[in-house]
Amino acid sequence: MSSHNGSQFTRSLTGVVLAVALWLLGVGVIVLGARSWLPPLASQHGAGIDRMLIYLLVCTGALVLIGHLVLGYFILRSSSLPRASTDVPSLRAQRVWSIVPAVIMTLVAEGGVLVVGLPVWAQLYGQGPPADAVLVEVTGEQFTWNVRYPGPDGELGRTDPRLISTDNGIGLDRDDPAAADDIVELAVMYFPVNRPVHIRLRSKDVLHSFYLPLHRIKQDAVPGMTIDLWFVPDREGEYELACAELCGFGHYQMRGTLYVVSEEDFARWIRDKSAGL
């Protein structure tokens, strides 16, 4: 075998090895990513959130696999050539292969997400909560969650920043008749199962993020703003409330607990808390 033929054989063999390695890597990524990564659902709208995430994972996984297959093919094809090619694609071909991927990515990234995601967005933010929704005000601060429920009057009372103290974290004005029966908890929430919950989200210092992973709820709490959202928890149990925005040295300990209970247990909890005021 001549040195030229030996060099060509080495290039071809190297190209085959690299191409197969790329193809196996792409397939391996798909196999690993095909398993279920999402935590169990605990809310009615969560299925829509999961559909959007799965759509994105499938599209990006397909693009990764296609990219590996095409790159491996180019390596395999180029390695079999006797010398490097100096052919340059025509201007028309360059335009086509610049525009077509851009159009495809726009359809994947924008069209698909809008079609799949907009209905869920409209459910959470596009309309007001139902009339029978449980109203809960949640105020984030470094490094805890202040939770307030209206009392028997069904109305949240007035707050004043000048009244904030170590034992009055949200500045509740107890002289206001509507505030006299408000229920204030620290990092603990109770929601009735299968009933809408209306959350009024606030922050008294820095940016926080109200995160209930099993309920597919994640919303920034922004200082100076009151952000409203609502959802329906549909599974009883004990769940973690976390802050998903780095908010300072104590960010790691900014956690709370959500208890989703029956309607009867929720009414009993409200009654017991109101009796203790």
Number of C-alpha atoms within 10 A of each C-alpha: 6 7 8 10 11 11 13 17 14 14 18 20 15 16 21 19 15 17 23 18 14 21 20 16 16 20 19 13 13 18 11 9 13 13 8 9 8 11 11 12 18 22 19 17 21 21 15 18 20 16 15 20 16 16 17 16 15 15 16 15 19 15 14 16 21 15 15 21 19 14 16 22 19 13 19 21 14 16 21 18 12 13 9 9 8 6 6 8 9 9 9 9 11 11 11 12 11 11 11 11 11 12 11 12 13 12 13 16 14 12 13 16 16 15 11 16 19 15 14 19 15 11 16 17 14 12 11 14 20 13 9 10 17 18 21 22 19 26 26 27 21 18 18 20 27 23 23 24 24 22 22 13 13 13 15 22 21 16 15 10 13 10 15 14 11 8 8 13 17 24 16 23 19 15 10 13 14 18 20 19 23 24 19 22 15 15 21 18 22 21 23 23 21 18 17 22 21 21 21 19 23 26 24 19 15 16 20 30 22 22 20 20 19 18 23 21 19 14 18 18 26 19 17 11 12 15 17 17 18 22 24 20 23 19 18 15 12 13 17 15 22 23 26 20 17 14 18 13 9 11 17 14 12 21 18 20 17 16 17 22 21 18 14 9 14 17 15 12 14 16 13 11 16 17 10 8 11
